[in-house]
Amino acid sequence: MFHRVTISLLIGLALTSVLSAAGRFEITPMALYRIGGEFEAEDGETTRDLLLEGGPGCGFTFGVDYDEHYQLEFSWLRQQAELREGTGSLSPSVRLFDLNVDQYQFNGLYHWICEGGRIRPFLIFGIGATYLDPVPADVDGSLHLSVRMGGGIKLGIGKHAGVRVQGCYVPTYVSEETRVIGVLPGEVYIVTAGQFFHQLEASGGFYIRF
């Protein structure tokens, strides 16, 4: 599974490198905080609620201008989270293990041009994959379809740099059955395919344009 994600990343970088000949390109190291993410797992005849604890993360975007309004970009963003098991409304959830949530997506952005281009509000829509990467070595990762939609603003600082902030809704479709290790020794939950988990993300960073 790791090789599939690596290949996706290399393809994304290769495509955006080829497209860079069509116009200016923009690189943004990003910091983020993501919340939400709940889905169901089965343990025999018992259905359990699994929760992704909100957590910080980082990543980058690499974008290419199609024209002054439209931009195509590839993004990789990683959240450092905890996977927890819900135990009911009156009891605290139980920590299972740490989990990295990697998102590899191709995005389209539409910008409005204000103040001669110094201020650029934008809308963003993207599609790609979410890779759930458990920290325990004995738990396999899994790859799932995800989309991204939201908006933000870019504030120019000179001709070749600026600040980007954005907020996004990022739903992930659980597209393959996934095994999860429980709290007790030998305990295994099965996350069934065909369900969504929903996350909200706030992110930002300093961009460089060439």
C-alpha positions as CSV (number, residue, x, y, z in Angstrom):
1,M,0.0,0.0,0.0
2,F,2.9,2.4,0.7
3,H,4.1,1.9,-2.8
4,R,0.7,2.9,-4.2
5,V,0.8,6.1,-2.3
6,T,4.4,6.8,-3.3
7,I,3.5,6.3,-7.0
8,S,0.5,8.6,-6.6
9,L,2.7,11.3,-5.2
10,L,5.3,10.9,-7.9
11,I,2.7,11.1,-10.6
12,G,1.2,14.2,-9.1
13,L,4.6,15.9,-9.0
14,A,5.4,14.9,-12.6
15,L,2.1,16.2,-13.9
16,T,2.3,19.5,-12.2
17,S,5.9,19.8,-13.4
18,V,4.8,19.3,-17.0
19,L,2.0,21.8,-16.6
20,S,4.3,24.4,-15.1
21,A,5.3,25.2,-18.7
22,A,1.8,26.7,-19.2
23,G,2.1,29.4,-16.6
24,R,3.4,30.6,-13.3
25,F,3.6,28.1,-10.4
26,E,3.0,28.4,-6.7
27,I,4.4,26.4,-3.8
28,T,2.9,26.6,-0.3
29,P,4.2,24.8,2.8
30,M,1.1,24.4,4.9
31,A,0.2,24.0,8.6
32,L,-3.2,22.6,9.5
33,Y,-5.7,21.5,12.1
34,R,-8.4,19.0,11.3
35,I,-11.4,17.9,13.3
36,G,-14.1,15.2,12.9
37,G,-14.1,11.7,11.5
38,E,-16.4,9.0,12.9
39,F,-17.2,5.6,11.4
40,E,-18.5,2.2,12.4
41,A,-16.7,-1.1,12.9
42,E,-17.9,-4.6,13.6
43,D,-16.7,-7.0,16.3
44,G,-18.6,-10.1,15.6
45,E,-22.2,-9.1,16.2
46,T,-21.3,-5.9,18.0
47,T,-21.2,-2.5,16.2
48,R,-18.6,-0.1,17.6
49,D,-18.2,3.7,17.0
50,L,-14.6,4.7,16.1
51,L,-13.6,8.3,16.3
52,L,-10.7,10.3,14.8
53,E,-9.4,12.7,17.5
54,G,-8.8,16.2,16.1
55,G,-5.1,17.0,15.6
56,P,-2.5,19.2,13.9
57,G,-0.6,18.5,10.7
58,C,1.4,19.8,7.9
59,G,2.1,19.4,4.1
60,F,2.4,21.4,0.9
61,T,0.6,22.4,-2.2
62,F,2.1,22.8,-5.7
63,G,0.0,24.8,-8.1
64,V,0.1,25.9,-11.7
65,D,-1.8,28.9,-13.1
66,Y,-4.1,28.1,-16.0
67,D,-5.0,31.8,-16.4
68,E,-5.4,34.7,-13.9
69,H,-8.5,33.1,-12.3
70,Y,-8.0,29.4,-12.5
71,Q,-5.2,27.3,-10.9
72,L,-4.5,23.5,-10.9
73,E,-2.6,22.1,-7.9
74,F,-1.5,18.9,-6.3
75,S,-1.6,18.8,-2.5
76,W,-0.3,16.4,0.2
77,L,-1.5,17.1,3.7
78,R,-0.9,14.9,6.8
79,Q,-2.9,15.0,10.1
80,Q,-1.4,13.4,13.2
81,A,-4.5,12.0,15.0
82,E,-5.6,9.4,17.5
83,L,-8.1,6.6,16.7
84,R,-10.5,6.2,19.7
85,E,-13.4,4.0,20.5
86,G,-16.6,5.6,21.6
87,T,-18.1,4.1,24.8
88,G,-21.3,6.0,25.1
89,S,-22.4,9.6,25.8
90,L,-21.7,9.5,29.5
91,S,-18.3,7.9,29.3
92,P,-15.0,9.1,27.7
93,S,-13.8,7.5,24.6
94,V,-10.9,5.0,24.8
95,R,-7.7,5.5,22.9
96,L,-6.7,2.7,20.5
97,F,-3.6,4.0,18.7
98,D,-2.0,6.9,16.9
99,L,-3.0,7.3,13.2
100,N,-1.6,9.5,10.4
101,V,-4.2,10.7,8.0
102,D,-2.5,11.5,4.7
103,Q,-4.5,13.2,1.9
104,Y,-3.2,13.2,-1.7
105,Q,-5.4,15.3,-3.9
106,F,-5.7,17.2,-7.2
107,N,-7.4,20.5,-6.7
108,G,-8.9,23.2,-8.9
109,L,-9.0,26.8,-7.6
110,Y,-11.0,29.8,-8.9
111,H,-9.7,33.2,-7.8
112,W,-11.3,36.6,-7.7
113,I,-8.7,39.4,-8.4
114,C,-8.9,42.4,-6.0
115,E,-6.5,45.3,-5.4
116,G,-4.6,44.6,-8.6
117,G,-4.0,41.0,-7.7
118,R,-2.7,41.6,-4.2
119,I,-5.8,40.1,-2.6
120,R,-7.2,36.9,-4.2
121,P,-10.2,35.2,-2.5
122,F,-10.7,31.7,-3.9
123,L,-12.9,28.6,-4.0
124,I,-11.3,25.2,-4.1
125,F,-12.6,21.7,-5.1
126,G,-10.4,18.6,-5.2
127,I,-10.5,14.9,-5.5
128,G,-7.9,12.2,-4.6
129,A,-7.2,9.7,-1.9
130,T,-6.9,9.5,1.9
131,Y,-4.4,7.1,3.3
132,L,-5.0,5.9,6.9
133,D,-1.5,5.0,8.2
134,P,-1.6,3.4,11.7
135,V,1.5,4.0,13.8
136,P,1.6,0.4,15.2
137,A,3.8,-1.7,12.8
138,D,1.4,-4.7,13.0
139,V,-1.6,-2.7,11.6
140,D,-2.0,-2.3,7.9
141,G,-2.7,1.0,6.3
142,S,-5.6,1.5,3.8
143,L,-6.3,3.9,0.9
144,H,-9.8,5.5,0.4
145,L,-11.4,8.0,-2.0
146,S,-11.8,11.5,-0.7
147,V,-12.8,15.0,-2.0
148,R,-12.2,18.5,-0.8
149,M,-14.3,21.7,-1.0
150,G,-14.0,25.0,0.6
151,G,-12.5,28.5,0.2
152,G,-9.9,30.9,1.4
153,I,-7.9,34.0,0.6
154,K,-4.4,34.8,-0.6
155,L,-2.7,38.0,0.4
156,G,0.3,39.0,-1.6
157,I,3.5,40.3,0.0
158,G,5.4,41.6,-2.9
159,K,5.4,40.1,-6.3
160,H,6.6,36.6,-5.5
161,A,5.3,35.8,-2.0
162,G,2.3,35.9,0.2
163,V,0.0,34.3,2.8
164,R,-2.7,31.7,2.1
165,V,-5.4,30.7,4.5
166,Q,-8.3,28.4,3.8
167,G,-11.1,26.3,5.4
168,C,-12.3,23.0,3.8
169,Y,-14.8,20.2,4.2
170,V,-13.1,16.9,3.5
171,P,-15.3,13.8,3.4
172,T,-13.6,10.4,2.9
173,Y,-15.4,7.3,1.4
174,V,-14.3,4.0,3.1
175,S,-13.8,2.1,-0.2
176,E,-12.3,-1.1,1.2
177,E,-12.7,-3.3,4.3
178,T,-10.2,-2.3,6.9
179,R,-8.9,-4.2,10.0
180,V,-8.5,-2.3,13.3
181,I,-6.8,-3.6,16.4
182,G,-8.9,-3.2,19.6
183,V,-7.9,-2.4,23.2
184,L,-7.8,-6.0,24.4
185,P,-5.2,-8.5,23.3
186,G,-6.3,-10.3,20.1
187,E,-9.3,-8.0,19.7
188,V,-9.9,-7.0,16.0
189,Y,-12.6,-4.8,14.6
190,I,-13.6,-4.7,10.9
191,V,-14.4,-1.3,9.4
192,T,-16.9,-2.1,6.6
193,A,-16.7,-0.5,3.2
194,G,-19.5,1.9,1.9
195,Q,-19.5,4.5,4.6
196,F,-18.2,8.1,4.9
197,F,-16.3,9.9,7.6
198,H,-16.4,13.7,7.6
199,Q,-13.7,16.2,8.6
200,L,-13.3,19.9,8.7
201,E,-9.9,21.5,8.2
202,A,-8.4,24.9,8.7
203,S,-5.0,25.5,7.1
204,G,-2.5,28.1,6.0
205,G,1.0,29.0,5.1
206,F,3.4,31.3,3.2
207,Y,3.5,30.8,-0.6
208,I,6.1,31.5,-3.2
209,R,5.3,32.3,-6.8
210,F,7.6,32.0,-9.8
